[in-house]
Amino acid sequence: MTANEQTLGFQTEVKQLLHLMVHALYSNREIFLRELISNANDACDKLRFQSLDRPELLGDDTTLSVHLEVDKDTKELVIRDNGIGMTREDAITHLGTIAKSGTAEFLKGLTGDGKKDANLIGQFGVGFYSAFIVADAVTVLSRHASVESSEGVRWHSSGDGEYTVSTIDRPARGTEIRLTLKEDAAEFAEGYRIRHLVTKYSDHVAIPVYLKKDEVKDDESPWEQVNQATALWMRPRTDVTDDEYKAFYKHVAHDFSDPLTWSHHRVEGKTEYTGLLYVPSRAPYDLWNRESPRGLKLYVQRVFIMDRAEEFLPLYLRFIRGVIDSADLSLNVSREILQKDSHVDSMKSAVTRRALDMLAKLAKDDPDAYQTFWSLFGECLKEGPAEDYQNKDRIIKLLRFASTHSGDEKQTVGVEAYLERMIEGQKDIYYLVAESYANALGSPYLEALKARGIEVLLLSDRIDEWLMGHLHAFDDHNFVDITRDGLELPGEAPVESAKKETKAQKKLLSRLKEVLADQVSEVKRSQRLTDSAAVLVLSQDDLGPQMRQIMEAAGQSLPVSKPTLEVNVEHGLLKRLDRETDPARFAEIARLVFDHAQLGAGGKLDDAPGYLRRVNALLIELTD
C-alpha cells in the first residue's frame, strides 16, 4: 500500500446495490456497457459546457470521444473518455457513496424481473455499479481537467464491500475504466460483441465511440468508429426510421420500453429550434413528486447545455421526455438566464402546443394506445386546465372520463364524443364526482338522468372536484354538477315526478325541515329521484366533499354550510314517515332519512353511533 492509498468501506446502500447487480440483474447484464458509455458521454458534455467559460480546460485536446479496448486473452475491457474527469474527492463521493434520495425508491422499486429492474439503473443514476454484473474487479483511473497531472486518482474494488483510492500521476485528463471480466462474461472481451452492443444501445450518443481493431493494415488507423455519433434530432424526419427513434428514446430516457409516440419538429422564423418529444409507455417512479428534476435535454447548436431543462414545458406535462435544440439561445446560457429569456417563453408556448398536438394525434390514430397513456398520465393532464388557460380547450379535448354509457371504469369517453351522444334538447354536459367509480355508478343522483337517457360523466380521482372547478364550459356547453341545487333536465320527466305536491306532502316537508333544522337549510320534493328516498343537494357556491376533505387536511378552516335535503315523497320510507304521529319517533326516522342521504352523497356520517342505534331500533321493530 502506498502512502497515499486508503481503503474505505462502501456506503450501506452501495453494498445492497452491488449485491443486486451481481445476483438480481444477471439475466440482462449487457446493459452495463450502455451505462458506462452514457456516463462517458455525460463527462464529455460537462467538459464541453464548462469550457465555454474556461477554454483552458480543453487545451489542445479538443476532439471529445470514447475509446473501447478488449483483450480476450486477459479478459479485460477498457472504456476510456477524455471528458471532465474526477478528482480524488470526486471518486470517493461518486463511486463510494450514493447521495441521491432516490436510492431507497430504487431498491423499493425492484420487481425481481431482471429486464425491468435493469431499466431502473439509468433512471436512478447508479449506472456505474452495473460494471460489477460482468466484472470481478473494476479499476478507475481519472484526472479532472482543472488539476495537474500529479493529482490523478486510482480507484479499485472487487465489489466485496471495500474499495481503495490513491493519488497517481496521470498526464491525460478524463476517465479510464478497466474491467477484469468474470469467467462466464468472457464474451464481452470479443470485439464483435462489443461492436454489436454499441450499435444496439449507444448508436446515437452524440460523441464518437471508437473500438480498437484486432488487426491493423499499413497506414490504417487502429481505431474504428462504431456508432453514428450524429445528433438524430437534427436529421430530416424522412431519414430517420422508427427503430432509430425508439433507440434514441431509450438512450435519452434510460428506458428499455418503447415510447408510446413521439413528435419530431423543426420551427423556423422569429424563434428557431428543433424538438424531439416522446411520451413514455410507463410512468417514472417520481411522477407525483412535483419537486423532482424534470424537463428536456437542452442543446444550443448541438452543444449540450443541461440535462433537465424544465423551462420549456409546463408542470402538467412533466412526463414528456426528449430533446430541444435552440439556435436563438447563447452557448453560455444558465438556468437563471433561461428564466428571464423572452425566447424561452416563446419556445415554451410552441413546445407545449406541439406536445398537446402529439397527444391529440395519438388519441385519433390509436385509441388503445391513448387509453394506455391516459391510465398512466391522465391525472397529470388534469392539472392542465388550472395551470394553462391558454390551452384549456386543447386539454379538455384530451381529457377522458368514465360515464354511465361506457360500461366500466376503463372504457372512457372524451367530451367531443359525449356531445355527439347528447339526447334531443340537451345542451349541458352533466357530471358527478364521487369517492369511487362504484359509488358514482350506484349514486341516487343519477336516477332521473338515467330515466331520461342522459349520459353522465363519472369522476372519482382525488383531483377531480378541483379539476371541474376550472371547467366551466366547452364549445358553449356548460359543465353541470348533478349534485347541485337548481338542476334542470331535458327530456320527458317521469309521470310521478311531474305531479304537484299535495297538502299532506307539503306538511311532511315542513315537519322534516323543523326536526332537521340543525342539519339542513331546506327540505324540498325531489325531481331527480325515482328509486331512492332522499339526497343532499349543495348550493352552487358550496364546497363538495372532496374539496372539503382536501382543504381540511391542509389545516384550513372552512365555513359551515348546510345542504338542502331533497326527498322522494313517493318512496315507502317517506310514506311511513308521513303516517308517524309520535313526534319522537318521527324525529328518529327523519334523522335516518338524512343519514341515508349522507351515505348516498358519498359523505361521512355526522353521527355514526346514532345511525346504528336508529337502524337497530327499526330492525327490532320490524321483527317484533
C-alpha positions in Angstrom: 0.0 0.0 0.0 1.4 3.4 -1.0 1.5 6.3 1.5 -1.5 8.0 -0.1 -3.6 4.9 -0.6 -6.8 4.5 1.5 -9.0 1.5 2.0 -12.6 2.6 2.5 -15.9 0.9 3.0 -18.9 1.3 0.7 -22.0 3.1 1.9 -24.6 0.6 3.0 -26.9 1.4 0.0 -24.0 0.7 -2.3 -23.4 -2.7 -0.8 -27.0 -3.5 -1.4 -26.7 -2.3 -5.0 -23.6 -4.4 -5.6 -25.3 -7.5 -4.4 -28.3 -6.8 -6.6 -26.1 -6.0 -9.6 -24.4 -9.4 -9.3 -27.4 -11.5 -8.5 -30.7 -10.0 -9.4 -29.8 -8.4 -12.7 -27.6 -11.3 -14.1 -30.1 -12.1 -16.9 -29.8 -8.7 -18.5 -26.2 -7.9 -17.8 -25.3 -6.4 -21.3 -26.7 -3.1 -20.1 -23.5 -2.4 -18.3 -21.8 -1.1 -21.4 -24.7 1.2 -22.2 -24.4 2.8 -18.8 -20.7 3.2 -18.8 -20.7 4.8 -22.3 -23.6 7.1 -21.2 -21.5 8.2 -18.2 -18.6 8.9 -20.5 -20.8 10.9 -22.8 -22.0 12.9 -19.9 -18.5 13.6 -18.8 -17.6 14.9 -22.3 -20.8 17.1 -22.3 -19.8 18.6 -19.0 -16.4 19.4 -20.2 -17.7 21.0 -23.4 -20.1 23.1 -21.4 -17.6 24.3 -18.8 -15.0 25.1 -21.5 -17.3 27.8 -22.9 -16.2 29.9 -20.0 -12.9 28.2 -19.3 -11.3 27.2 -22.7 -8.1 26.2 -21.0 -9.9 23.1 -19.7 -9.9 21.7 -23.3 -6.4 22.7 -24.0 -5.1 21.1 -27.3 -7.3 18.0 -26.9 -10.5 19.4 -28.4 -11.9 16.3 -30.0 -14.1 14.6 -27.4 -14.6 10.8 -27.8 -14.9 7.4 -26.1 -12.4 4.6 -26.8 -13.0 0.9 -26.1 -10.4 -1.8 -26.0 -10.8 -5.6 -25.5 -8.2 -8.3 -24.7 -9.7 -11.7 -25.0 -6.5 -13.3 -23.6 -6.6 -11.4 -20.3 -10.4 -11.0 -20.4 -10.2 -7.2 -20.0 -12.4 -4.5 -21.3 -11.4 -0.8 -21.1 -13.7 2.2 -21.5 -11.8 5.5 -21.8 -13.0 9.1 -22.3 -11.4 12.5 -22.4 -14.2 14.3 -20.6 -14.2 16.3 -17.4 -12.6 13.6 -15.3 -12.6 13.3 -11.5 -10.5 14.5 -8.6 -9.7 12.1 -5.7 -12.6 13.7 -3.7 -15.0 13.1 -6.7 -14.0 9.4 -6.8 -14.8 8.9 -3.2 -18.0 10.9 -3.4 -19.4 9.5 -6.7 -18.1 5.9 -6.6 -18.2 5.1 -2.9 -21.5 6.7 -1.8 -24.8 7.5 -3.3 -26.1 10.9 -2.3 -29.4 10.6 -4.2 -32.5 10.4 -2.1 -34.0 8.2 -4.8 -31.8 5.2 -3.8 -34.3 3.9 -1.4 -37.0 4.2 -4.1 -34.7 2.3 -6.4 -34.4 -0.6 -4.0 -38.1 -0.5 -3.3 -39.0 -0.5 -7.0 -37.1 -3.7 -7.8 -39.5 -6.4 -9.0 -37.3 -9.5 -9.5 -37.8 -9.3 -13.2 -34.2 -8.8 -14.5 -35.2 -6.8 -17.6 -37.5 -4.4 -15.7 -35.1 -4.0 -12.8 -32.1 -3.3 -15.2 -34.2 -0.4 -16.6 -34.2 1.3 -13.2 -30.4 1.6 -13.2 -30.1 4.6 -15.6 -33.2 6.3 -14.1 -31.7 6.4 -10.7 -28.1 7.3 -11.7 -26.4 4.2 -10.4 -25.2 3.0 -13.7 -21.5 2.8 -12.7 -22.2 -0.1 -10.4 -23.6 -2.2 -13.3 -19.9 -2.9 -14.1 -19.9 -5.5 -11.3 -22.5 -7.5 -13.2 -19.7 -8.7 -15.5 -16.5 -7.8 -13.7 -14.7 -9.5 -10.8 -12.7 -6.3 -10.3 -13.1 -2.7 -11.5 -10.2 -0.2 -11.7 -10.9 3.5 -12.4 -8.0 5.9 -13.5 -9.0 9.5 -13.7 -7.9 13.2 -13.7 -10.1 16.2 -13.6 -9.5 18.7 -16.4 -8.8 21.5 -13.9 -6.0 19.9 -11.9 -2.3 19.0 -12.5 -1.2 15.6 -13.9 0.2 14.8 -10.4 -3.3 14.9 -9.0 -4.8 11.9 -10.8 -6.7 9.3 -8.9 -6.8 5.5 -9.0 -9.9 3.8 -7.6 -10.2 0.0 -7.3 -12.7 -2.5 -6.0 -13.6 -6.2 -6.3 -17.2 -5.4 -5.2 -16.7 -7.1 -1.8 -17.7 -4.1 0.3 -14.5 -2.1 0.2 -12.5 -0.1 -2.3 -9.1 1.5 -2.4 -8.3 5.0 -3.6 -4.9 6.6 -4.2 -3.3 9.6 -5.9 -1.4 8.9 -9.1 0.4 10.7 -11.9 -1.9 10.8 -14.9 -1.0 13.0 -17.9 -4.3 12.6 -19.7 -7.5 14.2 -18.4 -10.7 12.2 -18.4 -11.5 8.7 -17.1 -10.5 5.2 -17.9 -12.4 2.2 -16.5 -10.7 -1.2 -16.6 -12.9 -4.2 -16.1 -11.4 -7.6 -15.2 -14.2 -9.8 -16.6 -15.7 -12.8 -14.8 -15.1 -16.2 -16.4 -18.6 -16.5 -17.6 -18.5 -12.9 -19.1 -15.6 -13.6 -21.5 -18.0 -12.8 -24.4 -17.5 -9.1 -23.5 -13.8 -9.3 -24.4 -14.8 -10.1 -28.0 -14.7 -7.2 -30.4 -17.7 -8.3 -32.4 -19.8 -8.5 -29.2 -18.8 -5.0 -28.1 -19.5 -3.6 -31.6 -23.0 -5.1 -31.5 -23.8 -3.7 -28.1 -22.6 -0.2 -29.1 -24.8 -0.3 -32.2 -27.7 -1.6 -30.2 -27.6 0.8 -27.2 -25.3 3.7 -28.0 -25.5 4.4 -31.7 -27.0 7.9 -31.1 -24.6 9.0 -28.4 -23.6 12.5 -29.6 -19.8 11.8 -29.4 -18.0 9.2 -31.4 -17.3 5.8 -29.8 -14.2 4.0 -31.2 -13.3 0.3 -30.9 -9.7 -0.8 -31.2 -9.3 -3.1 -34.2 -8.0 -6.7 -33.8 -5.8 -6.3 -36.9 -4.4 -3.2 -38.5 -3.2 -2.8 -42.1 -0.4 -0.5 -43.1 -1.3 3.3 -42.9 -4.6 2.4 -41.3 -6.0 3.8 -38.1 -6.1 1.3 -35.3 -9.4 2.6 -34.2 -12.8 2.0 -35.8 -15.8 4.3 -35.1 -18.7 2.0 -34.2 -21.6 4.5 -33.6 -23.1 7.2 -35.8 -22.4 10.0 -33.4 -24.9 12.2 -35.1 -27.5 14.5 -33.5 -30.5 12.4 -34.6 -32.9 15.3 -33.9 -31.1 17.4 -36.4 -31.6 14.9 -39.2 -34.6 15.2 -41.6 -37.6 13.1 -40.4 -37.6 11.2 -43.6 -34.1 10.0 -43.0 -34.9 8.6 -39.5 -36.5 5.2 -39.1 -39.0 4.2 -36.4 -36.4 1.9 -34.9 -33.9 4.7 -34.7 -36.4 7.0 -33.0 -37.1 4.2 -30.5 -33.4 3.5 -29.9 -32.7 7.2 -29.3 -35.6 7.4 -26.8 -34.1 4.5 -24.8 -30.9 6.4 -24.7 -32.3 9.8 -23.7 -34.8 8.4 -21.2 -32.8 5.5 -19.8 -35.8 3.3 -20.6 -35.9 -0.2 -22.0 -39.5 0.1 -23.2 -40.5 1.6 -26.5 -42.3 5.0 -26.3 -46.0 5.3 -27.0 -45.5 8.0 -29.5 -43.1 10.9 -30.5 -43.1 14.2 -32.3 -40.1 15.5 -34.3 -40.4 19.0 -35.5 -38.3 22.0 -36.6 -39.5 25.6 -36.2 -38.1 28.4 -38.2 -39.0 32.1 -38.2 -38.9 34.6 -35.3 -37.8 31.8 -32.9 -35.8 28.8 -34.3 -35.5 25.5 -32.6 -35.7 21.7 -33.2 -37.6 19.5 -30.9 -38.0 15.7 -30.4 -40.6 14.9 -27.8 -41.5 11.4 -26.5 -44.4 10.0 -24.5 -43.2 7.1 -22.3 -45.1 3.8 -22.2 -44.7 3.7 -18.4 -44.7 6.2 -15.6 -41.4 7.2 -13.9 -41.1 6.4 -10.2 -41.1 10.1 -9.2 -44.1 11.2 -11.3 -46.0 12.5 -8.3 -43.1 14.3 -6.7 -43.6 17.8 -8.2 -40.2 18.8 -6.9 -38.3 16.0 -8.8 -36.0 17.1 -11.7 -37.9 17.1 -14.9 -37.8 18.6 -18.4 -36.0 18.2 -21.7 -32.3 17.8 -22.6 -31.3 21.3 -23.8 -28.8 21.8 -26.6 -27.7 25.0 -28.2 -26.5 24.5 -31.8 -25.9 20.8 -30.9 -23.8 21.7 -27.8 -25.2 20.0 -24.7 -26.2 22.6 -22.1 -28.3 20.9 -19.4 -30.0 17.6 -18.7 -33.4 18.6 -17.2 -34.4 22.0 -18.6 -37.8 22.4 -17.0 -38.5 25.8 -18.6 -39.8 24.5 -21.9 -42.8 22.5 -20.7 -45.5 23.2 -18.0 -45.6 21.1 -14.9 -48.7 19.1 -16.1 -46.6 17.7 -19.0 -43.7 16.7 -16.7 -43.8 13.1 -18.1 -42.6 14.2 -21.6 -39.1 13.2 -22.4 -36.9 14.4 -25.3 -34.5 17.0 -26.7 -34.8 20.6 -27.6 -32.0 22.3 -29.7 -32.2 26.1 -30.0 -30.4 28.4 -32.4 -31.5 31.5 -30.5 -30.0 31.0 -27.1 -26.4 31.8 -26.2 -24.0 29.0 -25.6 -23.2 30.1 -22.1 -26.9 30.1 -21.1 -27.6 29.2 -17.5 -30.8 28.2 -15.7 -31.1 31.7 -14.3 -30.8 33.2 -17.8 -33.4 30.8 -19.1 -35.9 32.0 -16.6 -35.6 35.6 -17.9 -35.2 35.0 -21.7 -38.1 36.0 -23.9 -37.1 33.4 -26.4 -37.7 30.7 -23.8 -41.3 31.9 -23.2 -42.0 31.8 -27.0 -40.4 28.3 -27.2 -42.3 27.0 -24.2 -45.6 28.1 -25.8 -44.7 26.4 -29.1 -43.3 23.2 -27.5 -46.4 22.9 -25.3 -48.7 23.1 -28.3 -46.6 20.5 -30.1 -46.9 18.2 -27.1 -50.7 18.6 -26.9 -51.0 18.1 -30.7 -48.9 14.9 -30.4 -51.3 13.6 -27.8 -54.4 14.6 -29.9 -52.9 12.7 -32.8 -52.3 9.6 -30.7 -55.9 9.8 -29.4 -57.2 10.0 -33.0 -54.9 7.4 -34.6 -54.6 4.8 -31.9 -57.3 5.0 -29.2 -56.0 1.9 -27.4 -52.5 3.4 -27.1 -54.1 6.6 -25.9 -56.1 4.7 -23.3 -52.7 3.3 -22.0 -51.4 6.9 -21.9 -54.5 8.1 -20.0 -54.2 5.3 -17.4 -50.5 6.4 -16.8 -50.6 10.1 -17.1 -54.3 11.2 -17.1 -54.1 12.7 -13.6 -51.1 14.8 -14.6 -53.1 16.1 -17.6 -56.0 17.0 -15.2 -53.7 19.6 -13.7 -53.6 21.4 -17.0 -56.8 23.5 -17.2 -55.9 25.3 -14.0 -52.2 25.8 -15.0 -52.6 26.6 -18.7 -55.6 28.8 -19.5 -54.3 29.5 -23.0 -54.5 25.8 -23.9 -57.6 24.9 -21.9 -59.8 23.8 -24.8 -56.9 21.7 -26.2 -56.5 20.0 -22.9 -60.3 19.5 -22.4 -60.4 17.6 -25.7 -57.7 15.2 -24.3 -59.5 14.5 -21.0 -61.2 11.1 -20.6 -64.0 10.2 -18.3 -65.9 7.1 -17.3 -69.6 7.5 -17.9 -73.0 5.9 -17.4 -72.8 4.8 -21.0 -69.3 3.4 -21.0 -69.9 0.0 -19.4 -66.9 0.0 -17.0 -64.3 2.3 -15.4 -61.7 1.7 -18.1 -63.9 2.4 -21.1 -63.7 6.2 -21.1 -65.2 8.9 -23.2 -64.0 12.4 -24.3 -66.1 15.5 -24.3 -66.4 15.5 -28.1 -67.8 12.0 -28.2 -70.1 12.9 -25.3 -71.5 15.8 -27.3 -72.3 13.5 -30.2 -74.4 11.3 -27.9 -76.5 14.0 -26.2 -80.3 13.5 -26.3 -82.6 15.8 -28.1 -82.9 19.1 -26.4 -79.8 18.6 -24.2 -77.3 21.4 -24.1 -75.3 20.9 -20.9 -72.6 18.3 -20.1 -73.6 16.5 -16.9 -71.1 15.1 -14.4 -70.9 13.5 -10.9 -67.9 13.5 -8.6 -67.8 10.6 -6.1 -65.3 8.8 -3.8 -65.0 5.8 -6.2 -66.3 4.6 -9.5 -68.6 2.1 -7.8 -70.1 4.9 -5.6 -70.6 7.0 -8.7 -72.2 4.3 -10.7 -74.7 3.5 -8.0 -75.4 7.1 -6.9 -79.0 8.1 -6.3 -78.2 11.4 -8.1 -78.3 9.5 -11.4 -81.8 8.2 -11.2 -83.7 10.9 -13.0 -81.0 11.3 -15.7 -81.0 7.5 -16.3 -84.7 7.6 -16.7 -84.3 10.3 -19.4 -81.4 8.5 -21.2 -78.9 11.3 -20.3 -75.3 10.3 -20.2 -73.4 11.4 -17.1 -69.6 11.7 -16.7 -68.4 9.8 -13.6 -65.3 11.2 -11.8 -63.6 9.5 -8.9 -60.0 10.7 -8.8 -58.9 12.8 -5.8 -58.1 15.7 -8.1 -61.5 15.7 -10.0 -63.5 18.1 -8.0 -60.7 20.6 -8.2 -60.4 20.0 -11.9 -64.2 20.6 -12.5 -63.9 23.8 -10.6 -61.8 25.1 -13.6 -64.0 23.5 -16.3 -67.0 25.8 -16.7 -67.8 25.3 -20.4 -66.6 23.7 -23.6 -67.8 24.9 -27.0 -70.8 26.8 -25.5 -71.8 23.7 -23.4 -71.8 24.2 -19.7 -70.4 21.6 -17.3 -73.2 20.9 -14.8 -72.7 19.1 -11.4 -75.8 16.9 -10.9 -75.4 17.2 -7.1 -76.1 20.9 -7.1 -79.3 22.8 -6.5 -81.3 24.1 -9.4 -80.8 21.1 -11.7 -82.9 21.4 -14.8 -83.0 18.4 -17.1 -84.0 18.0 -20.8 -86.2 15.1 -21.9 -89.5 13.8 -20.7 -89.9 13.6 -17.0 -91.4 10.6 -15.3 -95.1 10.9 -14.7 -94.9 10.6 -10.9 -92.4 13.5 -10.5 -94.5 15.7 -12.7 -97.3 15.8 -10.2 -97.8 18.7 -7.9 -97.3 18.4 -4.2 -100.4 17.6 -2.2 -101.2 19.4 1.1 -100.2 16.3 3.0 -96.8 16.2 1.3 -96.2 19.9 1.9 -97.0 19.3 5.6 -94.5 16.4 5.6 -91.8 18.6 4.1 -92.5 21.2 6.7 -92.2 18.7 9.6 -89.0 17.4 8.2 -87.4 20.8 7.9 -88.4 21.5 11.5 -86.8 18.4 13.1 -83.7 18.6 10.8 -83.1 22.3 11.2 -79.6 21.7 12.6 -78.6 19.5 9.6 -80.2 21.1 6.5 -81.1 24.5 5.2 -84.2 23.4 3.3 -86.3 20.3 2.5 -87.7 20.0 -1.0 -89.6 17.5 -3.0 -87.1 15.9 -5.4 -87.4 15.9 -9.2 -84.2 13.9 -9.6 -85.1 10.7 -7.6 -87.0 7.7 -8.9 -86.0 4.9 -6.5 -84.1 6.4 -3.5 -85.7 8.1 -0.5 -83.5 11.2 -0.3 -80.4 13.1 -1.4 -78.4 16.0 -0.1 -78.0 18.9 -2.6 -75.4 21.6 -2.4 -75.7 25.2 -3.5 -73.7 26.4 -6.4 -71.2 28.0 -4.1 -70.7 25.2 -1.6 -67.5 23.1 -1.5 -68.0 19.5 -2.4 -67.0 16.6 -0.2 -63.7 16.1 -2.0 -62.5 19.7 -1.8 -63.7 20.0 1.8 -61.6 17.0 2.8 -58.5 18.2 0.9 -58.8 21.7 2.5 -59.4 20.3 6.0 -56.4 18.0 5.6 -54.4 21.1 4.7 -55.4 22.7 8.0 -57.8 25.3 6.5 -60.8 26.4 8.5 -64.0 26.2 6.4 -67.3 28.0 6.7 -70.2 25.9 8.0 -72.8 25.2 5.3 -76.0 23.3 5.3 -77.2 21.3 2.3 -80.7 21.1 1.0 -82.5 17.8 1.6 -84.5 16.6 -1.4 -86.9 13.7 -0.7 -88.8 11.3 -2.9 -92.3 11.7 -1.4 -93.5 8.6 -3.3 -90.9 6.4 -1.6 -92.1 3.9 1.0 -89.9 5.3 3.8 -91.3 8.8 3.3 -94.9 7.4 3.3 -94.1 5.5 6.5 -92.8 8.7 8.0 -95.9 10.6 6.9 -98.0 8.2 8.9 -95.9 8.6 12.1 -97.8 10.5 14.8 -95.3 10.1 17.7 -93.1 13.3 17.5 -90.0 11.5 19.0 -90.4 8.5 16.7 -90.9 10.9 13.7 -87.6 12.7 14.6 -85.7 9.4 14.8 -86.9 8.2 11.4 -86.4 11.7 9.9 -82.8 11.6 11.0 -82.5 8.1 9.5 -83.6 9.6 6.2 -81.0 12.3 6.5 -78.3 9.7 7.3 -79.2 7.7 4.2 -78.9 10.9 2.1 -75.5 11.5 3.6 -74.4 8.0 2.7 -75.8 8.4 -0.8 -73.8 11.5 -1.3 -70.6 9.6 -0.5 -70.0 11.6 2.6 -69.2 10.6 6.2 -72.0 10.3 8.7 -72.1 13.1 11.3 -73.3 10.6 13.9 -72.4 7.0 13.1 -73.2 5.6 16.5 -76.6 7.3 16.4 -77.2 5.9 12.9 -76.5 2.4 14.1 -78.8 2.8 17.1 -81.6 4.1 14.8 -81.2 1.2 12.3 -81.1 -1.4 15.1 -84.3 0.0 16.6 -86.0 -0.1 13.3 -84.9 -3.7 12.6 -86.1 -4.8 16.1 -89.5 -3.1 15.4 -89.8 -5.0 12.1 -89.1 -8.4 13.7 -91.5 -7.9 16.7 
